[in-house]
Amino acid sequence: MLLVSFLLVIVATIFLLSGLFLTKDLALIFISIACSAVAGIVLVLAVMKSRPRPGAVPATVSSLPDLHGATAPLHGVTAPLHGSGPLGLGAGADPAAQGHADGHLLDLPHLF
């Protein structure tokens, strides 16, 4: 509907410019005014159609499922350090130095 309104405004502009510069006839100017009025009516109808209905109730927090258990903090859980993954990429490295530089950043409980 928005496209129809836009096209009607383009047509109204063409009729207005034709009525002003090509001929001295007022009929083209009145057609331009009518096209502009119809474009306005189409826009009003499009807005009325796009508004939510008063009977429609938006979703509230109480209607959503309880996800508290799924989003609770993971106390006592730590992430594995770099190089100690399932492929054993850090197996040949010194165990004391393995993941030492930023291992404290991966300790998840300090975030909560």
N, C-alpha and C positions, 0 to 999 in steps of 0.2 A: 504494500500500500504506500510505503514511503517513496518507492520508485515512481508510482503513478503521480503522486503529488509533485515530485521533482520535475517530471515530464510536463505536467500542466503548467508549472511556473515557466519552463523554457518556452512552451507554446505561447503563454501570455506575454512573455518578453518579445517574442517575434512579432506578435500581433500589435503590440504597443509601438515597437520601432517602425513597423510598416505603416501604422496609422499616423505616426508623427512625421515621418520623413518621406515616404513614398507617395502617399495620397493625403489629401486633406479631409478624408471621410471620417466621421466620428464612429461609424459602425465598427471599424477595426479596434478602436480604443475601447468601446463597450464590450466587445468580445474578449479583449485582454482583461478587462475588469472581471468579467464573468469567469474566465479561466482561473484567475487568481482566487476568486471566491470559492470555486469548486476545489481548488488545491487546498485551501484552508479547511474546508469541510472534510476532505479526505484525511488531512492530518489530525483533525479532532477525532474522527472515527478510529484512526489507527492508535491514538493514545488511549481512547476508551477501551479498545479491544485488548491492549497490552497490559492494562492495569490488573492487578490480582483481584480475584473475586472476594467479597467480604466474608463469604462462608468458608473460604479456604484458610486453614489454620497452619501457620508456619511451624516447622519442627522446633521443639523446645528441648532444653537440656534434659528434662525429665523423660522425654520420649526416646532418648538415645540409649543404647545398651550401656550397662555399667562396665567400664574398662579399667577400673581401679586396680584390679589384680594384675592386669596385663601391663600396666604402666608404673607399677610400684618400683621403687629403687632396688637395685640388685646389691644388697649389703653382703659383704664378704666375698664377692666375686671379683676376680682380677683377670685381666686380659693377658694372654701369653706374650712374652717379650719377643723382640725381633730375633729372628734366627732360630726360634724354637718351634717352628711351624710343623705341620704334618709331614712335610717332605724332608725334614731334618737338615735344613740348609745350614744351620749353625753347629752341626755335630762336631766339626773339627776345630772349632774356636775354643778359646779359653773359657771355661764355664763361669769364672768370676767376672770376666769382662763382657760376657755375652749380654747384649741389650742394656749395658750399664748406663750409657749416655742419656738415653731418654726413657728408660724403663719406668721411672717414677711418673711419667706423663700418662702411661697406659693403665695406671692403677685407678680403676673406676670409682671405688667408694669415696675418694676425696672430692668427687664432683657433686656429691649429694649432701 
